[in-house]
Amino acid sequence: MRVFLTGATGFIGSRIVPELLAAGHQVLGLTRSDAGAAALEAQGAQVHRGTLEDPASLAAGAAQADAVIHTAFDHDFANFVANCEKDRAVLEAMGEALKGSDRPLILTSGTGMGGVGHGKLADEDVFDDSHPNPRILSELTGQKLLDAGLDIRVVRLPQVHDPVRQGLISPYVQIAGEKGVAAYIGDGANRWPAAHVDDVARLYVLALDKGTKGARYNAVAEEGVTARTIAEAVAAGLDVPARSLTPEEAGTHFGWLAMFIALDMPASSAKTRQRLGWQPTGPGLIEDLRAMDYAVPLKPW
């Protein structure tokens, strides 16, 4: 298949490109820059120019493809709600380009959208359409497109990591360095699921090759790593103390990250593994945090 991949030069997308090519697919990769175009061509992919701010440019890419994998997202969390709305517009535009066909569109969401209650593992077969996270808009839009007859599939992400980036933990590391303390809330028993970026990339390709219309897949290798364990690993890497904060202190200390930091969001991938044969093999989150070079400035989102 000829696959239109958004976010093709990003953290996850750049790992999906070689996985798609190795599986025998052609890749049409989205980029906005000359550097991104050169990187895609060096990998053996074709280039499509466009931006998230111009949904029509992504619709044009989707129109040329047999399938779409959508990983692009604007991770400026100071404008998180607006960026979720931007993703809705992009999904609707690409959906319009795919209307009337059976070409799949694999969109990206978060594992929290499958939450089934406090302390319970998020589930692939659950969709909490009232979830307070603004990112719910991506799955709500996908559901609307699915109801309209499109082949929509969802990959839900945990904290995706390697020794350079670790999802929301990357800005957490930055804050810990600036504040001189790796903080957690209360006893730090709340949990975040995680998976290595290479395992996540393989899952997107499996969702394309073996997935089914309307399915949701959890890219979870570790069901839940506690906040305190994460804080202690970061503290060791930065040579700063790990310390508990009260919920009232979180806003001042963490800024925009405070909305996420105390969440308990464990997630299962049991059904994903059974249905797609996905078996994550990469290093765990704490292993990658221990391997991280904390002297190197973090890459921007």
C-alpha positions in Angstrom: 0.0 0.0 0.0 0.9 3.6 -0.4 0.7 5.0 3.1 0.3 8.7 3.9 2.2 9.3 7.2 1.7 12.5 9.1 4.3 13.3 11.6 6.7 11.4 9.5 9.8 13.3 10.7 8.7 13.3 14.4 9.7 11.2 17.3 7.3 8.3 16.6 6.7 8.9 12.8 10.4 8.7 12.0 10.5 5.2 13.5 7.3 4.2 11.6 8.8 5.0 8.2 11.4 2.2 8.2 8.8 -0.3 9.7 6.4 0.5 6.8 9.1 0.2 4.2 10.3 -3.1 5.7 6.8 -4.4 5.5 6.7 -3.7 1.8 4.7 -0.5 1.8 5.4 2.8 0.1 5.5 5.9 2.3 4.3 9.4 1.5 5.6 11.4 4.4 4.3 14.8 5.5 6.8 17.5 6.2 6.9 21.3 6.3 10.7 21.8 5.8 13.5 21.1 3.4 15.4 19.3 6.2 12.4 17.1 6.8 12.1 16.4 3.1 15.8 15.4 2.9 15.4 13.1 5.9 12.4 11.3 4.4 14.1 10.9 1.0 17.2 9.5 2.7 15.0 6.8 4.3 13.4 5.9 1.0 10.1 7.7 1.5 8.3 10.1 -0.8 7.6 13.7 0.3 4.4 15.6 0.7 4.5 19.2 1.8 1.9 20.4 4.3 1.2 21.7 7.8 -1.4 21.1 10.5 -2.4 24.7 10.1 -3.6 23.9 6.6 -5.9 20.9 6.8 -6.4 21.0 3.0 -2.7 20.2 2.6 -3.2 17.0 4.6 -6.4 16.1 2.8 -4.4 16.3 -0.5 -1.9 13.8 0.9 -4.7 11.5 2.1 -6.3 11.6 -1.3 -3.1 10.2 -2.9 -2.8 7.2 -0.5 -4.3 3.8 0.1 -4.1 4.3 3.8 -3.3 7.1 6.3 -1.4 6.9 9.6 -1.9 10.1 11.5 0.8 10.8 14.2 1.3 14.5 13.8 0.2 16.7 16.7 1.2 20.2 17.9 2.7 19.5 21.4 2.6 23.1 22.6 0.7 22.5 25.8 0.3 26.2 26.5 -2.2 26.0 23.7 -3.4 22.4 24.3 -7.1 23.0 23.8 -6.6 24.9 20.5 -4.2 22.2 19.3 -6.8 19.5 20.0 -9.2 21.5 17.9 -6.6 21.8 15.2 -6.4 18.0 15.2 -10.1 17.7 14.8 -10.0 19.9 11.7 -7.2 17.9 10.2 -9.0 14.6 10.9 -12.2 15.9 9.3 -10.4 17.1 6.3 -8.6 13.8 5.7 -11.9 12.0 6.4 -13.5 14.0 3.6 -10.7 12.9 1.3 -11.3 9.2 2.2 -15.1 9.4 2.1 -16.7 6.6 0.0 -13.7 4.3 0.2 -12.5 1.5 2.4 -9.0 3.1 2.9 -8.1 3.0 6.6 -7.2 6.0 8.6 -5.3 5.2 11.8 -5.5 8.1 14.3 -3.6 8.7 17.5 -5.1 9.1 21.0 -4.2 8.4 24.6 -4.7 5.4 26.8 -6.7 7.4 29.2 -9.6 7.5 26.8 -10.2 3.8 27.7 -10.4 4.4 31.4 -12.9 2.3 33.3 -12.6 3.8 36.8 -10.1 4.9 39.4 -7.4 2.3 39.9 -8.5 0.1 37.0 -6.6 -0.7 33.8 -7.7 1.3 30.8 -9.2 -1.1 28.2 -9.2 -1.2 24.4 -12.9 -1.9 24.2 -13.8 1.1 26.3 -14.3 4.6 25.0 -15.0 7.2 27.7 -16.5 9.9 25.5 -16.9 12.2 28.5 -13.2 12.1 29.4 -12.0 15.6 30.6 -8.7 15.5 28.6 -9.2 17.8 25.6 -7.4 15.2 23.5 -10.7 13.3 23.6 -11.7 15.4 20.6 -9.5 13.2 18.3 -11.4 10.1 19.2 -14.8 11.9 19.1 -14.0 13.0 15.6 -12.8 9.5 14.7 -16.0 8.1 16.0 -18.0 10.5 13.9 -16.1 9.5 10.8 -16.5 5.8 11.7 -20.3 6.3 12.0 -20.2 7.9 8.6 -18.7 4.7 7.2 -15.0 5.3 7.2 -12.5 2.7 8.2 -11.2 4.3 11.4 -8.7 2.6 13.7 -7.1 4.1 16.8 -3.7 3.7 18.4 -3.7 4.9 22.0 -0.4 6.0 23.4 1.1 5.8 26.9 4.4 7.6 27.7 6.5 6.7 24.7 10.2 6.7 25.4 13.8 6.1 24.5 16.9 7.5 26.2 16.2 10.9 24.7 12.5 11.5 25.0 9.8 10.1 27.3 6.5 11.7 26.5 5.2 14.0 29.3 8.2 12.9 31.4 10.5 15.0 29.1 9.0 18.3 30.3 8.9 16.8 33.8 12.7 16.3 33.6 13.1 19.9 32.4 11.0 21.2 35.4 13.0 19.0 37.8 16.2 20.5 36.5 15.0 24.1 36.7 13.5 23.6 40.2 16.3 21.5 41.6 13.9 18.8 42.8 12.1 15.8 41.2 8.7 16.1 42.7 5.7 13.8 43.0 2.3 14.3 44.6 1.4 12.7 47.9 2.9 9.2 48.1 3.6 9.0 44.4 1.6 5.8 44.0 -0.2 7.0 40.9 0.8 5.2 37.7 1.7 6.0 34.1 1.8 3.3 31.4 4.8 3.3 29.0 6.2 1.7 25.9 9.5 2.1 23.9 9.2 4.1 20.7 10.3 1.2 18.5 7.6 -1.1 19.9 5.0 1.7 19.3 6.2 2.1 15.7 5.7 -1.6 15.1 2.2 -1.5 16.5 1.1 1.2 14.1 2.2 -1.1 11.2 0.4 -4.0 12.7 -2.7 -1.9 13.1 -2.5 -1.2 9.4 -1.8 -4.7 8.2 -3.8 -6.8 10.7 -6.2 -4.3 12.3 -9.9 -4.0 11.9 -12.4 -1.2 11.3 -13.4 0.5 14.5 -10.8 -1.1 16.6 -8.7 0.6 19.3 -5.3 -0.6 20.3 -3.3 0.2 23.4 0.5 0.7 22.8 1.3 -0.4 26.3 4.4 -2.4 27.3 4.3 -1.5 31.0 0.9 -1.1 32.5 1.8 1.4 35.2 5.1 2.9 36.5 4.6 4.8 39.7 5.2 8.5 39.8 7.6 8.1 42.7 9.7 5.5 40.8 9.9 7.9 37.9 10.8 10.8 40.2 13.5 8.8 41.9 15.1 7.8 38.5 15.0 11.4 37.3 16.4 12.6 40.7 19.3 10.2 40.4 20.0 11.3 36.8 20.0 15.0 37.7 21.6 14.6 41.1 18.7 16.4 42.9 16.4 15.2 45.6 13.1 13.5 45.0 10.4 15.0 47.2 6.6 14.8 47.8 4.4 17.8 47.2 0.8 18.4 48.3 -1.9 18.7 45.6 -2.1 22.4 46.5 1.6 22.9 45.6 1.4 21.2 42.3 0.1 24.1 40.2 2.9 26.5 41.2 5.6 23.8 40.9 4.5 22.1 37.6 2.6 24.8 35.7 0.7 23.3 32.8 2.0 19.8 33.6 0.0 19.9 36.9 -3.1 18.8 35.0 -1.5 15.5 34.3 1.1 14.9 37.1 -1.2 13.3 39.7 -3.3 11.2 37.4 -3.5 7.5 38.0 -3.8 6.1 34.5 -2.7 2.4 34.3 -3.6 0.7 31.1 -3.7 -2.8 29.6 -2.6 -4.0 26.2 -3.8 -7.6 26.6 -6.4 -7.4 23.9 -4.0 -5.6 21.6 -1.4 -8.3 22.0 -4.0 -11.0 21.4 -5.6 -9.4 18.4 -2.5 -8.2 16.6 0.3 -10.5 17.9 2.1 -7.5 19.2 4.9 -8.3 21.6 6.9 -5.3 22.9 10.6 -6.1 23.4 12.2 -2.7 24.0 13.8 -1.4 27.2 11.5 -0.2 30.0 10.8 3.4 31.0 13.1 3.4 34.0 15.9 1.7 32.1 15.7 4.5 29.5 15.6 7.2 32.2 18.8 5.7 33.7 20.4 5.6 30.3 19.6 9.2 29.5 22.3 11.8 29.3 20.9 14.6 31.5 23.6 17.0 30.5 22.2 17.2 27.0 19.4 19.7 26.5 16.1 18.2 25.8 14.9 18.3 22.2 11.8 20.5 21.7 8.5 18.7 21.1 
